Amino acid sequence: MDTKDSNNSRVFIDGVFDLMHAGHFNALRKAKKLGNELVVGINSDLDCYKLKGCYPIYNQNERGELMKGCKWVDEIIIGTPYKVEKNLLDKLNCEFVAHGDDLVLCSDGTDPYNEPRILGRLKVFQRTEGVSTTSVMARIFRALGLELGDDILPVNKLDRSVSFSMREGLSNSGINKFLDGDYSPCQSLISVSRVISFASGISSTKQIYSLNSNVTYVDGSFDIFHIGHLRFLERVKKIFGGILIIGVYDDATTQLIYGDGFPILKMMERALTLLSMSVVDDVIFGVPIKITNKLLETYKINHVVSCKAIENYIRPEYIKKNILINSESLGDYIFKLEEFCYEVPRRMGILYNAPILRDDEICTNHDIFSRIIDKKDYILDIIKKRWAKEINFYSDEKNSKLSI
Ligand code: CTP
């Protein structure tokens, strides 16, 4: 007998959710809309290893913690099986499982959603174009100066599936153009309506700024949002209360600070991830690198906190030739950068200088990129395999429309 309760509106979504990006958060947002409560199953590190031959960059606890920070998530379970069966949905009291329309297979080639599919308990939504863990990994490789090799381009598949003009462009400009979005796997098309959907729950300007006299501001690139960022923002909110506004640097500013290849993600993709976090009350797009009086007055900011110590990855060769600040070492660079960016709030006495996180809680961009450098051969292997899959997916006419 089917034990599911037809009035139950809990929805289950599962996945790896590695290097969490706006495509994942859009999936959570869409899945949440299918019911009242969203339960997220996170594939364990070991299961990912068995399936892909490499552990995820973010471990299962970090992926769980990031999920917990997301405003559309009600419950998290770490280590749900890759194959989603009726029994699991019943046990979790979920009526449906939701998944994007990209094809996924178990290691034995079977459909992990076969049972709920047959029972009419699988809801499929449109996958978000332009961002994937694979494309993020490939962009990180380029930013870190790691060799991607020409053979990441699956030329045979392209020859079959894309138009002549695309092949022409590919041969002329190579990997850079490919990664930067002329070809569908990496091209985000973010509409105002998507931004509005992500901003749901954020109060109007009048409500948040006129009724609240306690406003804290944190600025940064927030490129590759990781557990260090989330812990930092949650702690800042705990210390100051009130409302937390995030200033996101535009792409040119991020490149100026971190060097060629950065940002990994375009400003709007980075902003959407921030808007997915419960802790964030507002986001300002494209803020000035040097905080101005005007910015502080406009948003009635009374605390400023720097997260430059979290966002600390600079390639060694870039430190000395950085045109913004001439430095000898990473520590010196971060110190001078902070002096430069926060001069005004420091003078006004509103810059908070005490450490935000304990040593054992800190996770920085440098830590995340070091993990990638350590596993680079395995990751390259995954990029090559998955890239072909993505190109095939998007070259299919029915998948090429914009995801709303
Ligand atoms: N998802 C999506 N849009 C994306 C990426 C993922 O809608 N651009 C959805 C997937 O379809 C799935 C969920 O997010 O329902 C979890 O994805 P995950 O298991 O991390 O799958 P991957 O496909 O491996 O993610 P990616 O393609 O980013 O590697």
Residues whose N, C-alpha, C, O or C-beta is under 5 A from the ligand:
A	BS01	CTP	D14 G15 V16 F17 D18 G23 H24 A27 A98 H99 G100 D101 Q126 R127 T128 V131 S132 T133 T134
